[in-house]
Amino acid sequence: MDFKQLETFIIIAKYKSFSKAAKELFLTQPTISNHIQNLEKELGTILINRNNKNISLTKAGEILYTHALEILNSRKKALYNLKEYEGKIEGIIEFASSSIPEAYILPKVIKSFNNEFPDAKFTISHYDSQDAIEEILDEKIHFGFVGTKIPNSQIEYIELIKDELVLITPYDYKIPSSNGYVSIESIKNENLIMRKEGSGTRKVIVNSLKKNNLSLNDFNIIAHVESNEATKEMVRAGLGLSIVSNKSVIDSVSFNALNSYKIKELNLNRSFYFIYSKKRIPTPLEEKFINHILYFFK
């Protein structure tokens, strides 16, 4: 049982695909299959179900998966400590991030960390808040940046910054307002563009409406969109109105591309969070990143 076999096994479990694992590891698919076959032969058990199109782990595979992660993490830690001893800190940090943190928080954080540790590399994957948590719990991703706090005893939440959702309209579109506020009644008959289920933005809106005995069914929603940027462009094109993060439209409002309003009946305040698994032992590089986050947002 060597490290390459274990790494191959973990990547297959991550992507549930031999072909994607081959692409990730820059190996041929026959080589990937050979690694798994040799590993199964050595252990005397089947690790991966190959009976249908959906790749899944057997019970033995699930047991090995946990130990394989620990083994490779220990290896990373050993290599890291040796590099640190030699005066060079390097490694890869993997993030899962929802739309707003990905565009408006992560770049500055990574830039700051990279200034201190120039040999660190980063992989950023886009997930909504719910999926980001699941990826971290499955130990497929190290850290997450999300816009909603979904209670989970195995997830550590570190609050970073505050945010507020605002109603946006095309710049030349007139809507009844007073001192930058609009009434919820004034937008009930408007075309609305809403983020898809799983989005932190959507969760904040749904929860606030519920406190006012309202639901999304009370509005004329004509599109459900995954991307925050696509949502803004649809509004600019005149397709409808939307409710988005204030941080994401500051420039658009400043350059007269959009108008923004607060909805007086709704509390649309929220926070952004840095999250990671409590059960996973971080590598020294990851520990430094956690400490950097705490310092950066202090």
C-alpha positions in Angstrom: 0.0 0.0 0.0 1.8 3.1 -1.2 1.0 6.8 -1.2 0.1 7.0 -4.9 -2.5 4.2 -4.5 -4.1 5.9 -1.5 -4.1 9.3 -3.3 -5.7 7.7 -6.3 -8.3 6.1 -4.1 -9.2 9.4 -2.4 -9.4 11.3 -5.7 -11.8 8.7 -7.1 -13.9 8.9 -4.0 -13.9 12.7 -4.3 -15.1 12.8 -8.0 -16.9 9.4 -8.1 -15.2 9.0 -11.5 -12.1 7.1 -12.7 -11.7 9.5 -15.7 -11.9 12.6 -13.6 -9.4 11.2 -11.2 -7.0 10.4 -14.1 -7.4 14.0 -15.3 -6.8 15.4 -11.8 -3.6 13.3 -11.2 -2.3 13.6 -14.8 -2.4 9.8 -15.3 -4.0 7.5 -17.8 -7.2 5.8 -16.9 -5.6 2.3 -17.1 -3.0 3.5 -14.6 -5.7 4.7 -12.3 -7.5 1.3 -12.5 -4.2 -0.5 -12.0 -3.6 1.4 -8.8 -7.0 0.5 -7.4 -6.7 -3.1 -8.4 -3.3 -3.5 -6.8 -4.6 -1.8 -3.6 -7.7 -4.1 -3.5 -5.5 -7.1 -4.1 -3.1 -6.2 -1.3 -5.9 -5.6 1.1 -7.9 -8.6 0.0 -11.2 -6.7 -0.3 -13.2 -4.7 -2.8 -13.0 -0.9 -2.2 -15.1 0.5 -5.0 -18.4 -0.5 -6.5 -18.2 -0.6 -10.3 -21.5 -2.3 -11.0 -23.2 0.8 -12.4 -22.6 4.2 -13.9 -22.4 5.7 -10.4 -19.1 5.0 -8.7 -19.4 4.5 -4.9 -17.4 3.1 -2.0 -18.0 -0.3 -0.5 -18.2 -0.5 3.3 -14.5 -1.5 3.3 -13.8 1.5 1.1 -15.5 3.8 3.5 -13.4 2.4 6.4 -10.2 2.8 4.3 -11.2 6.3 3.2 -11.0 7.7 6.7 -7.6 6.1 7.4 -6.3 7.1 4.0 -7.0 10.8 4.7 -5.2 10.5 8.0 -2.2 8.8 6.4 -1.9 11.4 3.7 -2.4 14.3 6.1 0.3 12.9 8.3 2.6 12.6 5.3 1.8 16.2 4.3 2.6 17.3 7.8 5.9 15.5 7.8 6.9 17.0 4.5 5.7 20.4 5.6 7.8 20.2 8.8 10.8 19.3 6.8 10.3 22.2 4.4 9.8 24.5 7.4 13.0 23.3 8.8 14.7 24.1 5.5 13.1 27.5 5.6 10.5 26.9 2.8 6.8 26.7 3.5 4.7 25.4 0.7 1.5 23.4 -0.1 -2.0 23.6 -1.6 -5.0 25.0 0.2 -8.4 24.1 -1.2 -11.4 26.4 -0.7 -15.2 26.0 -1.3 -16.8 29.4 -1.6 -20.2 30.8 -2.4 -20.6 33.6 -4.9 -20.1 36.8 -2.9 -17.1 35.7 -0.7 -15.5 34.2 -3.9 -15.6 37.5 -5.7 -15.3 40.1 -2.9 -13.5 38.5 0.0 -11.2 35.7 -1.1 -9.0 37.7 -3.5 -7.8 40.1 -0.8 -7.3 37.3 1.7 -5.3 35.1 -0.7 -3.2 38.1 -1.8 -2.4 38.9 1.9 -1.5 35.3 2.7 0.5 34.9 -0.5 2.6 37.9 0.4 3.7 36.1 3.6 3.9 32.6 2.1 4.7 33.0 -1.6 5.1 29.2 -2.1 1.5 28.4 -1.0 -0.9 27.5 -3.9 -4.7 27.7 -3.9 -7.6 25.8 -5.4 -11.0 27.6 -5.4 -14.2 25.8 -6.2 -17.6 27.4 -6.4 -20.3 25.9 -4.2 -23.4 27.3 -2.6 -23.4 27.5 1.2 -25.1 24.2 1.9 -22.9 22.2 -0.6 -19.7 23.9 0.7 -20.5 22.5 4.2 -21.1 19.0 2.8 -17.8 19.1 0.9 -15.9 20.1 4.0 -17.6 17.4 6.1 -16.6 14.8 3.5 -13.1 16.2 3.8 -12.9 16.9 0.1 -12.2 20.6 0.6 -10.2 22.2 3.4 -12.0 25.5 4.0 -15.1 27.3 3.1 -16.3 30.9 2.8 -20.1 31.2 3.0 -22.8 33.8 3.5 -25.1 31.9 5.8 -24.7 30.0 9.1 -26.3 26.5 8.8 -26.1 24.9 12.3 -23.8 21.9 12.3 -21.9 20.7 15.4 -19.0 19.5 13.3 -18.4 22.8 11.6 -16.4 25.7 13.1 -17.7 29.1 12.1 -15.6 32.3 12.2 -17.5 35.4 11.5 -15.6 37.7 9.1 -17.7 40.8 8.1 -21.2 42.1 8.0 -23.3 42.5 4.9 -26.8 43.7 3.9 -29.0 42.6 1.0 -30.6 45.4 -1.1 -33.1 45.6 -3.8 -31.6 46.5 -7.2 -33.3 48.0 -10.3 -32.0 49.2 -13.7 -30.6 52.7 -13.3 -33.4 54.3 -15.4 -36.2 52.3 -13.7 -38.4 54.3 -11.3 -39.9 52.7 -8.3 -41.7 54.5 -5.4 -39.2 55.1 -2.7 -38.6 57.4 0.3 -35.0 58.2 1.5 -33.7 55.1 -0.2 -36.3 52.8 1.2 -39.1 50.9 -0.7 -42.1 49.1 0.7 -42.4 45.3 0.2 -45.9 46.0 -1.2 -44.4 48.1 -4.0 -42.4 45.1 -5.4 -45.1 42.4 -5.2 -46.2 42.9 -8.8 -42.7 43.4 -10.2 -40.8 40.7 -12.0 -38.2 39.4 -9.6 -35.0 37.4 -10.3 -34.1 35.1 -7.4 -31.0 33.1 -6.5 -31.4 29.3 -6.6 -32.1 27.2 -3.6 -29.0 26.5 -1.5 -27.8 30.1 -1.9 -27.1 32.0 1.4 -28.7 35.1 -0.2 -31.9 33.2 -0.8 -31.9 31.8 2.7 -31.7 35.3 4.3 -34.6 36.5 2.1 -36.8 33.5 2.8 -36.2 33.8 6.6 -36.9 37.5 6.6 -40.1 37.1 4.6 -41.3 34.3 6.9 -41.0 36.7 9.9 -43.4 39.0 8.0 -45.8 36.1 7.2 -44.7 36.1 3.6 -43.1 33.6 1.2 -41.6 33.7 -2.2 -44.9 32.5 -3.6 -46.3 36.0 -2.9 -44.0 37.4 -5.6 -43.7 37.2 -9.3 -40.4 35.3 -9.7 -39.6 34.9 -13.3 -36.1 33.4 -13.0 -34.0 31.4 -10.6 -30.3 32.1 -11.2 -27.1 30.4 -9.8 -24.7 33.3 -10.4 -24.8 36.6 -8.6 -23.1 38.3 -11.6 -25.7 36.9 -14.0 -28.4 38.2 -11.7 -27.0 41.7 -11.8 -26.7 41.6 -15.6 -30.3 40.4 -16.0 -31.4 43.4 -13.9 -29.3 45.8 -15.9 -30.9 44.4 -19.1 -34.3 45.2 -17.7 -35.5 41.6 -17.2 -36.6 42.4 -13.6 -35.6 43.4 -10.1 -33.6 41.4 -7.6 -32.3 41.3 -4.0 -28.5 40.9 -3.8 -25.5 41.6 -1.6 -24.8 45.3 -1.1 -21.1 44.6 -1.4 -21.6 43.2 -4.9 -23.3 46.3 -6.3 -21.3 49.2 -4.8 -19.4 49.8 -8.0 -22.4 49.3 -10.2 -24.4 51.9 -8.2 -21.4 54.3 -8.2 -21.1 54.2 -11.9 -24.9 54.6 -12.5 -25.4 51.1 -13.9 -27.9 50.1 -11.2 -30.0 51.6 -8.4 -30.2 50.1 -4.9 -32.8 50.4 -2.2 -33.4 49.0 1.3 -36.7 47.2 1.9 -38.1 48.8 5.0 -40.1 45.9 6.3 -37.4 43.3 6.0 -34.2 42.8 8.1 -31.8 41.6 5.4 -28.6 41.9 7.5 -26.2 38.9 7.5 -22.6 37.9 8.0 -20.0 36.1 6.0 -18.2 33.2 7.6 -15.0 31.2 7.3 -15.7 27.6 8.0 -13.7 24.3 8.5 -14.3 20.9 9.9 -13.7 20.4 13.7 -12.9 16.7 13.2 -10.1 17.2 10.7 -6.6 17.8 11.9 -5.2 20.7 9.8 -1.7 20.6 8.3 0.7 23.3 9.6 0.1 25.3 6.5 -3.6 25.2 7.1 -3.0 26.2 10.7 -1.1 29.2 9.5 -4.0 30.1 7.2 -6.5 29.9 10.0 -4.4 32.2 12.1 -4.0 34.5 9.2 -7.8 34.7 8.8 -8.2 35.6 12.5 -5.6 38.3 12.2 -6.8 39.7 8.8 -10.4 40.2 10.1 -9.5 41.2 13.6 
